[in-house]
């Protein structure tokens, strides 16, 4: 009797599905944090330039017997002194945005009269006008609100506003030259 041992079966590996490369988890999105702390000299210069410009507005307003310093102009000067590279800080936006916002305020004033409702509409309308004119300047929306609340005389207010804005830009320009910085990045 012959005994045969079964032949060992050849083991052929089963076909396998192609393996995907090892997947590394996607990095978590980087959340922006606050800006870096400015150098002490930069803080000193921006503070000094801003204060000097606003004091100049007060002095000229005293001589002219008209207030030139209105809150939105303090915010405008803060942008020019602290962030001269931003589009909001450029002369087109500072001067144009303030002027267009004043016009928006006077337009609402002519249609609806002075008051809180008019002021709210004027502030919102000012933003749209500035965006369409490519002269965004957030402090200027407050100028429209002031116009719609206080109903100032058109020619006096707009003339003094434009003169004040030009003065702020000139102070920013002089400060940039003294500090060897580039301002403005563009004019109009």
HELIX and SHEET records of a PDB file:
HELIX    1   1 UNK A   40  UNK A   64  1                                  25    
HELIX    2   2 UNK A   71  UNK A   82  1                                  12    
HELIX    3   3 UNK A   87  UNK A   89  5                                   3    
HELIX    4   4 UNK A   91  UNK A   91  1                                   1    
HELIX    5   5 UNK A   92  UNK A   96  3                                   5    
HELIX    6   6 UNK A   97  UNK A  112  1                                  16    
HELIX    7   7 UNK A  116  UNK A  132  1                                  17    
HELIX    8   8 UNK A  138  UNK A  150  1                                  13    
HELIX    9   9 UNK A  154  UNK A  178  1                                  25    
END                                                                             
